[in-house]
């Protein structure tokens, strides 16, 4: 058998005669989409790195992953539990991991009336939380004492004991109001701000322009003096 026969001859095809659909490795690599091809890359340039301040990054992390202290003291606690439940699911917003120890929490939601006997205990719990820490005042009782503010043993607002960052008024506030308050707190944490904010998820038109004394008088006029029951349209209330 001759060594020059076609069966024994091995020749390389020229580069320009490759089968259709076959490309070189370098050409195929160029045709693949880059893992960094995105609108973000178009906005920032060709570099796959993003430069930011470390403080800004940490504020974003704190706002996106908040550990809330499991702290229920009065009626508003029921609405707070409802906020953690399936229907509203506060965990969707990065704040649904309640902690049993103040040493593992960075946010405390105060949901109820604060009496003089309990105030030093609440201050002690707040002091045990690591810095930075934030406080959400939930409910009228926590904001100002509520209907019990004239009581001899009632503290007229949590701010007389600990500093508050977000105020969520209501008796009790709806779960949507608490979620809105937590979202505002996350927004302020991300921007490095911690000044007090009063959350008003809805406005009562009939009370919008009234001063405090006028509001109290307006509510007093709605109370039946015989039964001491407020004549209020709860069906159409927000």
Buried (B, 14 or more C-beta within 10 A) or exposed (E): EEEEEEEEEEEEEEEEEEEEEEEEEEEEEEEEEEEEEEEEBEEBEEEEEEEEEEEEEEBBEBBEEBBBBBBBBBBBBEBBBBBBEEEBEBEEBBBBBBBEEBEEBBBBBBBBBBBEEBBEEBEEBBEEBEEEBBBBBBBBBBBBBBEBBEBEEBBBBBBEBBEBBBBBBBEBBBBBBBBBBBBBBBEBBBEBEBEEBEBEBEEEEEEEEBEEEEBEEEEEEEEEEEEEEEEEEEEEEE
